[in-house]
Amino acid sequence: MAAVRAVESGEKSAAEFYAAPEPAPARRPAAPGSGPGPAGGTRPGSLAAGPVAVPDALREVLVAGGAPEALAVPVVLVLGPQAADELREDPWRLLAVPGVRPEQADAFAAALGAAEAGPGEPRRARALAGWLLEGAARAGHTVLPFESVAKGLARYGVPAPDEAVRDAVDAGAVLVFQGEPESADGAEGHAGAAAPSEPSEPGAAAGEDAGEAVPLLLGLERWAVAEEALADGLQRLVGTFGPPGDEEAAAWSAASEAAPSPSAAELIRAAEGHAVVTHTGAEAARAEPAALVAAAAAAGLRACLATHGESSRLQAAALLATGPTDEPDAGDGAAAGEEGPAVVTVTGLLSGAEGPVREADGTFALDVLAVVDAPLLDTETAAALVESLPDGARLVLSGDPHVLGAAGPGQVPADVAAAAIGPRVVSRTPDPGPLGELVSGIGVGELNRVETPGKELVIVPVREPAEAVHRTVQLVADSVPRTFGLRPEDVQVITPAHAGGAGTEALNAALKERFNPGPGRFGGFDPGDRVICSPTPGRPVFATVTGADEEGLRLAGPKGPFPVARERVATTVRHAWAVTAHQAAGARWPAVVVVLPGDAAGALDRRWVYTAFGRAERHLSVVHGVADALPRAVAERPGPERTTRLRALLRPRPDPTAGGGAAGGLG
């Protein structure tokens, strides 16, 4: 611990503790798609993923362990081509594969003769600790408290779980960090690195000052690297930013005066003088970052607007096309310049398929990047974006703070705003109409009754899941299209879960039978099926099946046709007449049918309801079977909090010459 503090304070060099490594080449941001992707998924930009080669040795070890052959491809994707050797040496490595449960890994290990040591086998405990942290990452956490991991190990029969956690730290399976301490008077300290020494109480370390209790946080190297890279990148942008010159400042001033709303003007002024700005607002507030990007382009800066998905990209492009500059949008992401600012998806930007080119050093040819739907950014994706921005660039993180968060770990805009490294602009632009009024009330915990003269909202009460499925099919096939002059494909069904009597699986089966009956001869799919393809968790692409061949499934998406390799169909493609709110986040439809069966009452919270109801542009039907559980969820259950380190990493570190203070984050 003393060595860590000495290095981080600048008192000593790391070279005094470690042998000097070979000289490394100059830092260059990772090439698009070359870094790790969001939680458990394909790397950014990889939509049409190719086939996966499965070594015969891996098939043999899976058969010997009693594992299904269908697990071979996911194992290769996670463990790589040497997976067979890894599994023979440590069968519990199978837990690193998404979907594998501890009891299945135990059975696999037993079949390979590796379970004689019992539940306290160190390899098992280390794998379980990693599995618990991977599961936490899928729930949005980059770290977990020491106590949570220890209790998790105890649930799976690990004796002396506190010692097992320390062993996992010593072995490098997990990393340990100091949380933010609370002193006797309740004042918060700073997060930082912690050595795996034994604290006086499990999960806590003694602070430097009397009365401090420093909680220990555990995490995986993948997320630690991502959070630290993101923090370093944001601090680099702040540290290299310079105020605009007179001519540029005059252009910013003129743009703020001509802004379409007071909130847009405030955002433009904030971005003029700061490297990093956070902006919050609902759907109507999307016009504000669009106005900012248009203003930056008018000032002669290279500007880009990045969105979560294709539907929001088209919406942003339309806003720019009708904005105050009256310049055409840049279509599918032409570089900023005479054609106006680029409008891209985050995936397309990182992959190089859309937007500005990269310079020789790997950074984007950009001066201003505004990201809408920023709450849907996981930590790794945000780090990739920030590392790709050149020194002195401006970054605006914009989005609705009430929607469901990223599919992967992190809460990037919230942490950046809390760390106060730049101004935060809160939009005062309300969403219009009855649906805007309804969703705005949900955001503050109120399920209000609204007047709907145009049938914008319809409640359909049901008693059981089978009735919910029947009424949903009726709404999608007839009632909503006939009333509003829409096509059935303009209506999206959203429900809380995949399983259950009215989950996505049951609803999709009924809707497929109504709209595109068929035997599912291509891995359960037929030409004409509505599907969602998720090569990367949290970045789904809505598409239609057009056919299949021996290589895989052929789909048509918003950007045209693309294939999905046969080995990946089962894990990346689902029917999409009905989806979950997490899958629907970042997209909107003319009409939405939200299905709330009685068995889903426990899954509801304010964020879920806000996100699901907010996907509707013109009409919302609620198939309502949860009685008073809906208003209770909105009023009493705001949604789970996420545990991260980013805000602590971004906060100013104490001056070591001043005495006191905890160590900074991992350097």
MONOR-V587290 format. One record per residue. N is the residue number from 0. SS is DSSP state (h for helix, s for strand, l for the rest). PHI is phi in degrees with one decimal (NA if undefined). OMEGA is omega in radians with two decimals (999 if undefined). Layout:
N/SS/PHI/OMEGA + N/SS/PHI/OMEGA
This chain:
0/l/NA/3.12 + 1/h/-63.5/3.13 + 2/h/-65.5/3.13 + 3/h/-59.9/-3.11 + 4/h/-66.4/-3.13 + 5/h/-65.2/-3.14 + 6/h/-68.7/-3.07 + 7/h/-69.4/3.11 + 8/h/-80.4/-3.11 + 9/l/88.4/-3.12 + 10/l/-65.7/3.13 + 11/l/-134.8/3.10 + 12/l/-93.5/3.07 + 13/h/-60.6/-3.12 + 14/h/-62.6/3.13 + 15/h/-74.4/-3.10 + 16/l/-110.7/-3.08 + 17/l/-130.6/3.05 + 18/l/-63.8/-3.11 + 19/l/-66.7/3.11 + 20/l/-77.4/3.03 + 21/l/-62.7/3.12 + 22/l/-56.1/-3.12 + 23/l/-98.8/3.06 + 24/l/-65.3/3.13 + 25/l/-56.6/-3.11 + 26/l/-61.3/3.08 + 27/l/-137.6/3.12 + 28/l/-54.0/-3.10 + 29/l/-56.8/3.06 + 30/l/-64.2/-3.09 + 31/l/-56.6/3.10 + 32/l/82.8/-3.06 + 33/l/-88.5/3.14 + 34/l/-89.4/3.10 + 35/l/-64.0/-3.12 + 36/l/-92.6/3.11 + 37/l/-61.7/-2.93 + 38/l/-41.7/3.02 + 39/l/65.6/-2.99 + 40/l/-127.8/3.08 + 41/l/-67.1/-3.11 + 42/l/-68.9/-3.11 + 43/l/-54.7/3.06 + 44/l/87.6/-3.11 + 45/l/-96.7/-3.09 + 46/l/-90.4/-3.13 + 47/l/-90.7/-3.07 + 48/l/-68.4/-3.08 + 49/l/-83.2/-3.13 + 50/l/-68.5/-3.11 + 51/l/-117.3/3.11 + 52/l/-82.8/3.13 + 53/l/-109.6/3.14 + 54/l/-63.6/3.11 + 55/h/-62.1/-3.13 + 56/h/-61.8/3.12 + 57/h/-69.7/3.09 + 58/h/-57.1/-3.12 + 59/h/-65.1/-3.11 + 60/h/-69.8/3.08 + 61/h/-66.2/3.10 + 62/h/-63.1/-3.14 + 63/h/-62.9/-3.14 + 64/l/-89.4/3.13 + 65/l/76.6/3.14 + 66/l/-87.5/-3.13 + 67/l/-66.7/-3.14 + 68/l/-64.0/3.14 + 69/l/-62.5/-3.14 + 70/h/-79.8/-3.01 + 71/h/-60.7/-3.10 + 72/h/-63.7/3.08 + 73/h/-58.0/3.12 + 74/h/-64.5/3.13 + 75/h/-63.3/-3.11 + 76/h/-63.4/-3.09 + 77/h/-91.1/-3.02 + 78/h/-98.0/3.10 + 79/l/88.5/-3.05 + 80/l/-67.1/3.11 + 81/l/-93.6/-3.07 + 82/h/-60.4/-3.10 + 83/h/-61.0/3.13 + 84/h/-64.1/3.13 + 85/h/-62.2/-3.09 + 86/h/-71.0/3.08 + 87/h/-67.0/-3.13 + 88/h/-74.0/-3.11 + 89/l/-145.2/-3.08 + 90/h/-60.7/-3.12 + 91/h/-74.2/3.00 + 92/h/-60.3/3.10 + 93/h/-58.4/3.14 + 94/h/-65.6/3.13 + 95/h/-72.5/-3.11 + 96/l/-83.9/-3.13 + 97/l/-55.6/3.10 + 98/l/96.7/3.14 + 99/l/-82.3/-3.12 + 100/l/-96.4/3.13 + 101/h/-56.5/-3.13 + 102/h/-65.2/3.09 + 103/h/-70.8/3.09 + 104/h/-65.0/3.09 + 105/h/-62.7/3.12 + 106/h/-64.3/3.11 + 107/h/-62.5/3.13 + 108/h/-63.7/3.13 + 109/h/-63.6/3.14 + 110/h/-64.7/3.11 + 111/l/-91.8/3.08 + 112/l/75.9/-3.06 + 113/l/-112.8/-3.02 + 114/l/-107.7/-3.08 + 115/l/-65.6/-3.07 + 116/l/-72.6/3.09 + 117/l/89.1/-3.05 + 118/l/-66.4/3.14 + 119/l/-90.0/3.10 + 120/l/-50.1/-3.06 + 121/h/-56.4/3.14 + 122/h/-62.4/3.12 + 123/h/-65.7/-3.11 + 124/h/-63.6/3.12 + 125/h/-64.7/3.13 + 126/h/-65.0/3.11 + 127/h/-65.1/3.11 + 128/h/-61.4/3.08 + 129/h/-63.9/3.13 + 130/h/-64.3/3.11 + 131/h/-62.8/-3.13 + 132/h/-73.2/3.04 + 133/h/-65.7/3.08 + 134/h/-62.8/3.08 + 135/h/-63.8/3.12 + 136/h/-63.5/3.10 + 137/h/-65.8/3.08 + 138/l/-90.0/3.04 + 139/l/107.3/-3.07 + 140/l/-91.2/2.99 + 141/l/-93.0/3.10 + 142/s/-143.1/3.03 + 143/s/-131.3/3.03 + 144/s/-62.3/3.09 + 145/h/-49.3/-3.06 + 146/h/-62.6/-3.12 + 147/h/-64.9/3.13 + 148/h/-68.8/3.13 + 149/h/-62.2/3.10 + 150/h/-64.8/3.09 + 151/h/-63.3/3.09 + 152/h/-63.7/3.13 + 153/h/-62.3/3.13 + 154/h/-62.6/3.14 + 155/l/-102.5/2.95 + 156/l/79.7/3.13 + 157/l/-78.0/3.10 + 158/l/-72.3/-3.13 + 159/l/48.3/-3.04 + 160/h/-62.6/3.11 + 161/h/-61.9/3.11 + 162/h/-67.0/3.13 + 163/h/-65.9/3.09 + 164/h/-65.1/3.14 + 165/h/-63.0/3.08 + 166/h/-63.2/3.12 + 167/h/-62.8/3.09 + 168/h/-68.4/3.14 + 169/h/-60.8/-3.12 + 170/l/-79.7/-3.13 + 171/l/83.0/3.14 + 172/l/-70.3/3.07 + 173/l/-135.3/3.10 + 174/s/-109.4/-3.13 + 175/s/-122.8/-3.11 + 176/s/-135.6/2.98 + 177/s/-81.6/2.99 + 178/l/-80.9/3.12 + 179/l/-89.8/-3.05 + 180/l/-73.9/2.99 + 181/s/-115.2/3.11 + 182/l/-80.1/-3.07 + 183/l/-59.7/-3.14 + 184/l/-91.8/3.06 + 185/l/86.6/-3.12 + 186/l/-73.5/-3.13 + 187/s/-83.1/3.02 + 188/l/-103.8/-3.07 + 189/l/-112.8/3.07 + 190/l/-75.5/3.10 + 191/s/-170.9/-3.13 + 192/s/-80.5/3.11 + 193/l/-131.4/3.06 + 194/l/-79.5/-3.10 + 195/l/-79.5/3.07 + 196/l/-77.5/-3.04 + 197/l/-81.4/3.08 + 198/l/-77.5/-3.14 + 199/l/-65.6/3.06 + 200/s/-128.4/3.12 + 201/l/-56.2/3.06 + 202/l/82.7/3.12 + 203/s/-140.9/3.08 + 204/s/-122.6/3.11 + 205/s/-74.7/3.10 + 206/l/-77.9/-3.14 + 207/l/-69.8/-3.12 + 208/l/-101.8/3.14 + 209/l/-59.6/3.09 + 210/l/91.3/3.14 + 211/l/-83.7/2.99 + 212/s/-117.3/-3.05 + 213/s/-102.4/3.14 + 214/s/-69.4/3.09 + 215/s/-97.2/3.12 + 216/s/-116.5/-3.14 + 217/s/-114.5/3.13 + 218/s/-153.4/3.08 + 219/l/-95.3/-3.09 + 220/h/-56.8/-3.09 + 221/h/-57.0/-3.10 + 222/h/-77.1/3.10 + 223/h/-63.0/3.12 + 224/h/-62.0/-3.11 + 225/h/-64.4/-3.13 + 226/h/-64.0/-3.13 + 227/h/-70.6/3.07 + 228/h/-64.2/3.11 + 229/h/-65.4/3.13 + 230/h/-62.7/3.13 + 231/h/-62.2/-3.13 + 232/h/-64.7/3.11 + 233/h/-64.9/3.11 + 234/h/-66.1/3.07 + 235/h/-64.2/3.12 + 236/h/-61.3/3.14 + 237/h/-64.9/-3.06 + 238/h/-72.7/-3.10 + 239/h/-103.2/-3.09 + 240/l/-78.9/3.07 + 241/l/-123.4/-3.12 + 242/l/-64.2/-3.13 + 243/l/-69.6/3.05 + 244/l/-74.1/-3.06 + 245/h/-60.4/-3.09 + 246/h/-66.1/3.11 + 247/h/-65.9/3.14 + 248/h/-61.2/3.11 + 249/h/-64.7/3.11 + 250/h/-66.3/3.08 + 251/h/-61.8/-3.12 + 252/h/-61.8/3.12 + 253/h/-63.9/3.14 + 254/h/-66.6/3.14 + 255/h/-67.1/3.11 + 256/h/-68.6/-3.13 + 257/l/-95.3/-3.07 + 258/l/-62.8/-3.08 + 259/l/-72.0/3.14 + 260/l/-155.5/3.09 + 261/h/-59.6/3.14 + 262/h/-67.8/3.08 + 263/h/-64.2/3.11 + 264/h/-63.2/3.13 + 265/h/-63.8/3.12 + 266/h/-64.8/3.12 + 267/h/-62.0/3.14 + 268/h/-65.6/3.14 + 269/h/-65.8/-3.12 + 270/h/-70.2/3.13 + 271/h/-59.0/-2.99 + 272/h/-109.1/-3.08 + 273/l/-140.2/-3.13 + 274/l/-79.1/-3.07 + 275/s/-127.2/-3.13 + 276/s/-133.2/2.98 + 277/s/-107.0/-3.06 + 278/s/-139.4/-3.13 + 279/s/-121.2/-3.14 + 280/l/173.3/-3.12 + 281/l/-91.6/-3.01 + 282/h/-60.9/-3.11 + 283/h/-63.9/-3.12 + 284/h/-74.7/3.11 + 285/h/-61.7/3.13 + 286/h/-65.8/-3.05 + 287/h/-75.0/3.03 + 288/h/-65.0/3.06 + 289/h/-63.7/3.10 + 290/h/-64.5/3.11 + 291/h/-62.6/-3.11 + 292/h/-64.1/3.08 + 293/h/-62.8/3.12 + 294/h/-65.4/3.13 + 295/h/-64.0/3.12 + 296/h/-64.2/3.12 + 297/h/-65.7/3.11 + 298/l/-83.5/3.11 + 299/l/87.8/3.14 + 300/l/-94.0/3.07 + 301/l/-82.0/-2.99 + 302/s/-123.0/-3.11 + 303/s/-148.0/3.07 + 304/s/-115.6/-3.10 + 305/s/-112.8/-3.10 + 306/s/-121.7/-3.11 + 307/l/-72.3/-3.06 + 308/l/-141.5/-3.05 + 309/h/-69.9/-3.12 + 310/h/-65.5/3.10 + 311/h/-72.3/3.06 + 312/h/-64.7/3.13 + 313/h/-63.5/3.11 + 314/h/-64.2/3.13 + 315/h/-65.8/3.11 + 316/h/-62.9/3.11 + 317/h/-66.2/3.10 + 318/h/-63.4/3.12 + 319/h/-68.0/-3.11 + 320/h/-66.1/-3.12 + 321/l/-108.9/-3.07 + 322/l/-75.5/-3.04 + 323/l/-65.6/-3.13 + 324/l/-84.1/-3.12 + 325/l/54.6/3.09 + 326/l/-96.1/3.10 + 327/l/-68.5/3.09 + 328/l/-73.6/-3.05 + 329/l/-91.6/3.03 + 330/l/60.1/-3.07 + 331/l/-85.5/2.98 + 332/l/106.9/2.99 + 333/l/-63.2/-3.11 + 334/l/-62.5/3.13 + 335/l/-62.8/-3.13 + 336/l/158.7/-3.09 + 337/l/-64.7/-3.11 + 338/l/-83.7/-3.14 + 339/l/95.7/-3.10 + 340/l/-67.6/3.10 + 341/s/-74.9/3.04 + 342/s/-124.2/-2.95 + 343/s/-136.6/2.90 + 344/s/-93.5/3.12 + 345/h/-59.3/3.13 + 346/h/-61.3/-3.14 + 347/h/-64.6/3.13 + 348/h/-64.4/-3.10 + 349/h/-69.0/-3.11 + 350/h/-79.1/-3.07 + 351/l/88.1/-3.13 + 352/l/-77.0/-3.11 + 353/l/-136.3/2.94 + 354/l/84.7/-3.03 + 355/l/-67.2/3.10 + 356/l/-76.2/3.07 + 357/s/-92.6/3.08 + 358/l/-76.6/-3.12 + 359/l/-61.1/-3.14 + 360/l/-86.6/3.10 + 361/l/92.4/3.13 + 362/l/-86.9/3.10 + 363/s/-70.8/3.04 + 364/l/-78.9/-3.02 + 365/l/-139.1/2.97 + 366/l/-109.4/-3.10 + 367/s/-138.1/3.02 + 368/s/-124.5/3.04 + 369/s/-110.6/-3.13 + 370/s/-110.2/3.01 + 371/l/-91.0/-3.00 + 372/l/58.7/-3.06 + 373/h/-60.1/3.07 + 374/h/-60.9/3.12 + 375/h/-87.9/3.09 + 376/l/-79.4/2.97 + 377/l/-80.7/-3.02 + 378/h/-62.1/-3.11 + 379/h/-64.9/3.14 + 380/h/-64.9/3.10 + 381/h/-61.4/3.12 + 382/h/-63.3/3.12 + 383/h/-62.6/3.11 + 384/h/-64.9/-3.06 + 385/h/-66.2/3.13 + 386/h/-64.9/-3.13 + 387/l/-88.5/3.11 + 388/l/-89.8/-3.14 + 389/l/-74.5/3.06 + 390/l/-55.9/3.08 + 391/l/83.9/-3.14 + 392/l/-75.1/3.06 + 393/s/-103.5/3.09 + 394/s/-127.2/3.07 + 395/s/-117.6/3.11 + 396/s/-104.0/-3.03 + 397/s/-121.9/3.08 + 398/s/168.7/-3.11 + 399/l/-88.2/-3.08 + 400/l/-72.5/-3.07 + 401/l/-94.4/-3.08 + 402/l/-77.4/3.02 + 403/l/-58.3/-3.07 + 404/l/-79.8/-3.10 + 405/l/-60.2/3.08 + 406/l/-69.1/3.09 + 407/l/-101.3/-3.07 + 408/l/-74.8/3.05 + 409/l/119.2/3.02 + 410/l/-143.3/-2.87 + 411/h/-58.6/-3.10 + 412/h/-61.0/-3.14 + 413/h/-63.8/3.13 + 414/h/-68.5/3.14 + 415/h/-64.3/3.12 + 416/h/-64.7/-3.12 + 417/h/-66.2/3.13 + 418/h/-75.3/3.05 + 419/l/56.6/3.07 + 420/l/-87.3/3.09 + 421/l/-164.5/-3.10 + 422/l/-70.1/3.04 + 423/s/-117.3/-3.14 + 424/s/-107.1/3.12 + 425/s/-103.7/-3.09 + 426/l/-67.0/3.07 + 427/l/-109.3/-3.13 + 428/l/-90.1/-3.10 + 429/l/-80.3/3.01 + 430/l/-75.2/-3.04 + 431/l/-83.5/2.97 + 432/h/77.5/-3.13 + 433/h/-60.9/3.13 + 434/h/-67.8/3.06 + 435/h/-62.1/3.11 + 436/h/-64.9/-3.14 + 437/h/-62.3/-3.06 + 438/h/-68.3/3.09 + 439/h/-61.5/3.09 + 440/h/-64.0/3.12 + 441/h/-59.8/-3.12 + 442/h/-59.3/3.12 + 443/l/-107.4/3.04 + 444/l/87.9/-3.12 + 445/l/-125.2/3.07 + 446/l/-98.3/-3.01 + 447/l/-85.2/2.98 + 448/l/-84.4/-3.08 + 449/l/-119.9/3.07 + 450/l/-78.8/-3.09 + 451/l/-128.7/-3.10 + 452/l/-64.6/3.14 + 453/l/-102.1/-3.12 + 454/l/57.0/3.13 + 455/l/-65.2/-3.12 + 456/s/-131.5/3.09 + 457/s/-132.0/3.09 + 458/s/-103.1/-3.13 + 459/s/-117.1/-3.12 + 460/s/-72.5/3.08 + 461/l/-137.3/-3.10 + 462/l/-108.5/-3.06 + 463/l/-142.6/-3.08 + 464/h/-57.9/-3.12 + 465/h/-61.7/3.10 + 466/h/-67.9/3.10 + 467/h/-62.3/3.12 + 468/h/-63.9/-3.13 + 469/h/-61.4/-3.12 + 470/h/-67.7/3.11 + 471/h/-63.3/3.12 + 472/h/-60.3/3.13 + 473/h/-63.4/3.14 + 474/h/-64.8/-3.07 + 475/h/-71.1/-3.04 + 476/h/-81.2/-2.99 + 477/h/-134.9/-2.90 + 478/h/-59.9/-3.07 + 479/h/-69.3/3.12 + 480/h/-59.5/-3.10 + 481/h/-68.5/-3.09 + 482/h/-72.1/-3.00 + 483/h/-112.0/3.11 + 484/l/66.2/-3.12 + 485/l/-106.0/2.98 + 486/l/-90.0/3.09 + 487/h/-55.9/3.14 + 488/h/-71.9/3.04 + 489/h/-85.1/-3.09 + 490/s/-109.2/3.13 + 491/s/-113.5/3.10 + 492/s/-98.4/3.14 + 493/s/-129.5/-3.12 + 494/s/-142.6/-3.00 + 495/l/-68.5/-2.98 + 496/l/-139.9/3.05 + 497/l/-80.0/-3.10 + 498/l/-86.9/3.11 + 499/l/101.0/-3.08 + 500/l/-65.4/3.08 + 501/l/-133.1/3.03 + 502/l/-82.4/-3.10 + 503/h/-61.1/-3.10 + 504/h/-64.8/3.14 + 505/h/-67.1/-3.13 + 506/h/-65.8/3.14 + 507/h/-65.5/3.09 + 508/h/-61.9/-3.13 + 509/h/-68.9/-3.12 + 510/h/-71.9/3.06 + 511/h/-64.8/3.12 + 512/h/-61.2/-3.13 + 513/h/-79.4/-3.00 + 514/h/-102.4/-3.07 + 515/l/-151.0/-3.10 + 516/l/-62.2/-3.14 + 517/l/177.4/-3.06 + 518/l/-79.9/-3.08 + 519/l/66.1/-2.99 + 520/l/-73.3/3.11 + 521/s/-109.0/3.13 + 522/l/62.7/-3.13 + 523/l/95.8/-3.09 + 524/s/-121.4/3.08 + 525/l/-128.9/3.03 + 526/l/-55.5/-3.10 + 527/l/99.4/3.12 + 528/l/-69.0/2.96 + 529/s/-79.6/-3.08 + 530/s/-136.4/3.01 + 531/s/-126.7/-3.13 + 532/s/-109.7/-3.08 + 533/l/-125.5/3.07 + 534/l/-63.2/3.05 + 535/l/-124.2/3.14 + 536/l/-54.3/3.11 + 537/l/90.3/3.10 + 538/l/-128.7/-3.07 + 539/l/-75.1/3.06 + 540/s/-120.3/3.09 + 541/s/-81.1/-3.00 + 542/s/-151.0/3.09 + 543/s/-127.9/3.10 + 544/s/-71.7/3.10 + 545/s/-110.5/3.14 + 546/s/164.6/3.14 + 547/s/-160.2/3.03 + 548/s/-146.5/-3.06 + 549/l/-65.7/-3.13 + 550/l/-86.0/3.14 + 551/s/155.2/-3.06 + 552/s/-94.8/3.08 + 553/s/-108.6/-3.10 + 554/s/-123.3/3.03 + 555/s/-119.9/-3.14 + 556/s/-113.2/-3.12 + 557/l/-59.5/-3.11 + 558/l/-100.3/3.14 + 559/s/114.8/-3.08 + 560/s/-74.8/3.02 + 561/s/-157.0/-3.14 + 562/s/-96.1/2.98 + 563/s/-127.2/-3.10 + 564/s/-57.0/-3.07 + 565/h/-53.7/-3.09 + 566/h/-67.0/-3.06 + 567/h/-102.0/-3.05 + 568/h/-58.8/-3.04 + 569/h/-64.0/-3.06 + 570/h/-100.8/-3.05 + 571/h/-121.1/-3.05 + 572/s/-120.6/3.06 + 573/s/-135.3/2.99 + 574/s/-65.9/-2.96 + 575/l/-135.3/2.92 + 576/l/-61.5/3.07 + 577/s/-126.4/3.14 + 578/s/-135.4/3.02 + 579/l/-86.3/3.11 + 580/h/-65.1/3.08 + 581/h/-62.9/3.11 + 582/h/-70.3/-3.08 + 583/h/-83.5/-3.08 + 584/l/-57.6/3.14 + 585/l/91.2/3.12 + 586/l/-126.2/3.09 + 587/l/-140.7/-3.14 + 588/s/-133.7/3.09 + 589/s/-56.1/3.13 + 590/s/-138.9/-3.14 + 591/s/-133.0/3.01 + 592/s/-112.5/3.11 + 593/s/-96.2/-3.08 + 594/s/-104.3/-3.12 + 595/s/-121.8/3.12 + 596/l/-72.0/-3.07 + 597/h/-57.9/-3.09 + 598/h/-76.4/-3.14 + 599/h/-102.4/-3.05 + 600/h/-57.7/-3.11 + 601/h/-70.0/-3.12 + 602/h/-88.1/-3.04 + 603/l/-85.4/2.91 + 604/l/-147.0/-3.04 + 605/h/-60.3/-3.13 + 606/h/-62.0/-3.13 + 607/h/-64.5/-3.11 + 608/h/-63.3/3.13 + 609/h/-59.1/-3.11 + 610/h/-66.0/-3.10 + 611/h/-64.5/-3.11 + 612/h/-66.5/-3.09 + 613/l/-76.3/3.12 + 614/l/-78.6/-3.06 + 615/s/-90.1/3.10 + 616/s/-90.9/-3.05 + 617/s/-113.3/-3.05 + 618/s/-144.3/3.08 + 619/s/-130.6/2.97 + 620/s/-107.0/3.11 + 621/s/-116.1/3.05 + 622/s/-83.8/-2.79 + 623/s/-107.3/3.09 + 624/l/-128.8/-3.07 + 625/l/-110.6/3.08 + 626/l/52.5/-3.05 + 627/l/-80.5/3.08 + 628/h/-66.1/-3.13 + 629/h/-68.7/3.11 + 630/h/-62.8/3.10 + 631/h/-66.3/3.13 + 632/h/-62.1/-3.13 + 633/h/-68.4/-3.04 + 634/h/-82.4/-2.92 + 635/h/-113.7/-3.06 + 636/l/-124.4/-3.08 + 637/l/-66.9/-3.11 + 638/l/120.4/-3.07 + 639/l/-69.2/3.05 + 640/l/-83.2/3.10 + 641/l/-108.8/3.12 + 642/l/-102.9/-3.11 + 643/l/-140.0/3.11 + 644/l/-112.1/-2.94 + 645/h/-59.3/-3.07 + 646/h/-64.5/3.10 + 647/h/-69.3/3.11 + 648/h/-66.1/-3.10 + 649/h/-85.6/-3.10 + 650/l/-71.1/-3.14 + 651/l/-57.8/3.11 + 652/l/-85.3/-3.12 + 653/l/-66.6/3.09 + 654/l/-72.7/-3.08 + 655/h/-63.6/3.13 + 656/h/-75.6/-3.12 + 657/h/-85.8/3.14 + 658/l/84.9/3.11 + 659/l/73.6/3.10 + 660/l/88.9/3.13 + 661/l/-89.2/-3.14 + 662/l/-67.7/3.09 + 663/l/-76.3/-3.13 + 664/l/-72.7/3.09 + 665/l/-57.3/-3.07 + 666/l/-85.4/999
